[in-house]
Each structure stands twice: as C-alpha cells, then as structure tokens.
Amino acid sequence: MHERAVSCVLPLAAVAVARNHRIATAGLRAAHKPRPVRCHALTARAAIALLGVAAAGCEVPTAPAGGASLSPPAIYSEWWQEVEQCSGVTGDVGRISWYVVPCQEGETGFKCDVTPDGLCAGEWRAPHLIELAGPNRIFPDGYADDEWTVKHEMLHDLLGRPDHPQAFTDCHLALR
C-alpha cells in the first residue's frame, strides 16, 4: 500500500492560539519570574485540541479503485519544467503519486464526477495525486504518454486547485 504524508492547512484559530501561547510563555521566561498563569495552560490545551481536530479533518487521497501505481517516466520532469515556466509557479514533481486507472468498458476514460459525460482521461486530487486513464480504443497505451493530458493534470497540482483559471489558457492546457 502506498503511504503518503498528510498535508493540511490548519484553521487560523488553531495557529493563533498556539502563537499566543508561545508569546506568553516566552514573556515569562524573559522576565525570569515564574508565576502561575492558568489561562495560558488552558490556551496550550486548547491549541493541542484544535490541532487534533484539524488533523482529523484532513483528507489524504487514497489509491483509486483498480488503479496501478505509475513510476513517472523521465519525460515527466521535462514536461513539469515546461509547465512551471509557462505558469510562473514552481513545485516538486516528486511529491506527486501517479496512478493508471482502468477505463470503463468500451469507453475512453475512467468514471469520475468532474466532467459532463462522467468520464476522465486524467484527474488531479489534492494534495498531490494524479490519475491517468489506462489503455482504451483511442489510446491503446493509455493517457500516461499523452503530453497534453499529463501537463494539464500537472498544472492542477502546481496551482493546487481543481478548477481551470487563466493559467490553463495561457499554457494551452484549457479543456478542449
């Protein structure tokens, strides 16, 4: 099974509580006057509780049903650099987990919820998972070798969003 690190954005309230606790305890150390500060102890407990709740709410994408892990070919590094240059956004292509997903019987893509016809040649899922459709009647080798599809999903990963902002048009990766 493929293990992934959890990447989450913590709620601002949890960060603020933790920050206030650090400031308060730093002030106590600086003054060298240990004195009980019950409210800060509660703040620390609250920060730990909030961080626990935040972590529990984070989702780590799992391998797609029937999907096979794909070791990205060397050309992906070149394509990644081209997408970085075009979009003006940089990132680490090595953070992506790649999968080839079987196509629906007789179709050219796998079942998904993000297209009008319910079929995808590729799909990006946060934080860094890309699924590409396997062999089908149009692409006998699947979409893992299709430069446009791979670059399109790479741009989703670089931008960290599932929609199609202007960068997709600028990079000639807008949906056709």
Phi, psi and omega per residue, in radians:
M1 nan 2.469 -3.096
H2 -1.480 2.148 3.129
E3 -1.740 2.513 3.141
R4 -2.298 2.616 3.045
A5 -1.333 2.537 3.116
V6 -1.433 2.252 3.098
S7 -2.106 1.998 -3.041
C8 -2.300 2.731 2.979
V9 -1.818 2.107 -3.106
L10 -1.400 2.586 3.078
P11 -1.049 2.479 -3.114
L12 -0.986 -0.609 -3.133
A13 -1.073 -0.714 -3.135
A14 -1.155 -0.691 3.119
V15 -1.159 -0.734 -3.141
A16 -1.129 -0.733 3.128
V17 -1.100 -0.803 -3.140
A18 -1.112 -0.710 3.130
R19 -1.105 -0.780 -3.139
N20 -1.094 -0.638 3.112
H21 -1.142 -0.754 3.125
R22 -1.081 -0.752 3.140
I23 -1.095 -0.778 -3.103
A24 -1.141 -0.766 -3.110
T25 -1.274 -0.544 3.084
A26 -1.136 -0.689 3.111
G27 -1.109 -0.659 3.113
L28 -1.149 -0.741 3.129
R29 -1.150 -0.700 -3.107
A30 -1.129 -0.610 -3.108
A31 -1.419 -0.232 -3.112
H32 0.948 0.520 3.101
K33 -2.124 1.531 3.113
P34 -1.131 2.155 3.092
R35 -2.478 2.562 -3.119
P36 -1.172 2.312 3.108
V37 -2.291 1.480 -3.047
R38 -1.057 -0.675 -3.087
C39 -1.107 -0.560 3.141
H40 -1.286 -0.579 3.077
A41 -1.122 -0.705 3.086
L42 -1.148 -0.671 3.120
T43 -1.077 -0.741 3.129
A44 -1.096 -0.790 3.106
R45 -1.084 -0.696 3.129
A46 -1.119 -0.697 3.129
A47 -1.092 -0.770 3.135
I48 -1.098 -0.740 3.133
A49 -1.115 -0.781 -3.137
L50 -1.130 -0.694 3.115
L51 -1.131 -0.673 3.097
G52 -1.113 -0.755 3.109
V53 -1.125 -0.729 -3.134
A54 -1.103 -0.785 -3.132
A55 -1.130 -0.642 -3.141
A56 -1.141 -0.478 -3.113
G57 -1.496 -0.114 -3.115
C58 -1.373 2.457 3.125
E59 -1.901 2.345 3.039
V60 -1.914 2.124 -3.110
P61 -1.102 2.492 3.134
T62 -1.800 2.837 3.105
A63 -1.027 2.407 -3.141
P64 -1.164 2.600 3.127
A65 -1.024 2.208 3.125
G66 1.340 -0.041 -3.107
G67 -1.346 2.569 3.097
A68 -1.962 2.346 3.113
S69 -1.050 2.416 -3.125
L70 -2.021 2.199 3.017
S71 -1.464 2.014 -3.019
P72 -1.098 2.300 3.104
P73 -1.175 2.800 -3.099
A74 -0.989 -0.584 -3.110
I75 -1.052 -0.448 -3.141
Y76 -1.043 -0.599 3.115
S77 -1.121 -0.708 3.092
E78 -1.150 -0.786 3.130
W79 -1.076 -0.707 3.128
W80 -1.034 -0.809 3.141
Q81 -1.077 -0.679 3.106
E82 -1.115 -0.736 -3.141
V83 -1.202 -0.683 3.064
E84 -1.043 -0.832 -3.111
Q85 -1.089 -0.777 -3.124
C86 -1.143 -0.752 -3.045
S87 -1.482 -0.366 -3.072
G88 1.344 0.216 -3.141
V89 -2.032 2.404 3.119
T90 -1.990 2.752 3.133
G91 -2.943 -3.048 -3.099
D92 -1.949 1.922 -3.134
V93 -1.083 -0.434 -3.140
G94 -1.190 -0.235 -3.141
R95 -1.380 -0.191 -3.053
I96 -1.480 2.360 2.956
S97 -1.688 2.182 -3.078
W98 -1.865 2.435 3.096
Y99 -2.426 2.564 2.982
V100 -1.847 2.202 -3.074
V101 -1.948 2.331 3.138
P102 -1.079 2.521 3.093
C103 -1.352 2.730 3.015
Q104 -1.103 2.564 -3.120
E105 -0.879 2.123 3.092
G106 1.307 0.057 -3.100
E107 -1.868 3.065 -3.119
T108 -1.870 0.199 3.139
G109 -2.725 3.081 3.091
F110 -1.734 2.775 -3.105
K111 -1.165 2.312 3.105
C112 -2.635 2.955 -3.103
D113 -1.860 0.137 -2.986
V114 -1.860 0.000 3.122
T115 -2.134 2.727 -3.127
P116 -1.044 -0.631 -3.125
D117 -1.559 -0.040 3.092
G118 1.329 0.264 3.114
L119 -2.186 2.472 3.136
C120 -2.210 2.507 2.963
A121 -1.511 -0.477 3.108
G122 -2.756 2.726 3.107
E123 -2.658 2.375 3.063
W124 -1.790 2.405 3.047
R125 -2.271 2.379 3.133
A126 -1.141 2.587 0.004
P127 -1.464 -0.595 -3.062
H128 -2.677 1.111 3.124
L129 -2.252 2.266 3.107
I130 -2.157 2.259 3.084
E131 -1.904 2.367 3.093
L132 -2.190 2.429 -3.114
A133 -1.173 2.462 3.135
G134 -1.397 -2.915 -3.106
P135 -0.956 2.500 -3.139
N136 -2.685 -3.107 -3.044
R137 -1.193 -0.391 3.132
I138 -1.680 -0.727 3.099
F139 -2.012 1.578 -3.092
P140 -1.008 -0.440 3.120
D141 -1.703 0.029 -3.119
G142 1.479 -3.100 -3.051
Y143 -1.612 -0.007 -3.130
A144 -1.126 -0.357 3.106
D145 -1.794 0.046 -3.117
D146 -1.514 1.871 -3.041
E147 -0.967 -0.804 -3.086
W148 -1.086 -0.812 -3.108
T149 -1.110 -0.803 -3.126
V150 -1.101 -0.802 3.139
K151 -1.114 -0.661 3.120
H152 -1.032 -0.826 -3.141
E153 -1.215 -0.594 3.066
M154 -1.050 -0.718 -3.135
L155 -1.131 -0.669 3.038
H156 -0.982 -0.792 -3.107
D157 -1.139 -0.776 3.126
L158 -1.035 -0.742 -3.113
L159 -1.406 -0.350 -3.139
G160 1.174 0.601 -3.129
R161 -2.611 2.610 -3.065
P162 -1.535 -0.210 -3.114
D163 -1.477 -3.034 -3.040
H164 -2.164 1.364 3.115
P165 -1.241 -3.115 -3.053
Q166 -0.932 -0.530 -3.121
A167 -0.981 -0.547 3.138
F168 -1.163 -0.704 3.085
T169 -1.205 -0.790 -3.132
D170 -1.023 -0.616 -3.115
C171 -1.640 0.135 -3.134
H172 1.028 0.683 3.121
L173 -2.139 0.289 3.112
A174 -1.202 2.636 3.109
L175 -0.995 2.389 -3.097
R176 -1.551 nan nan
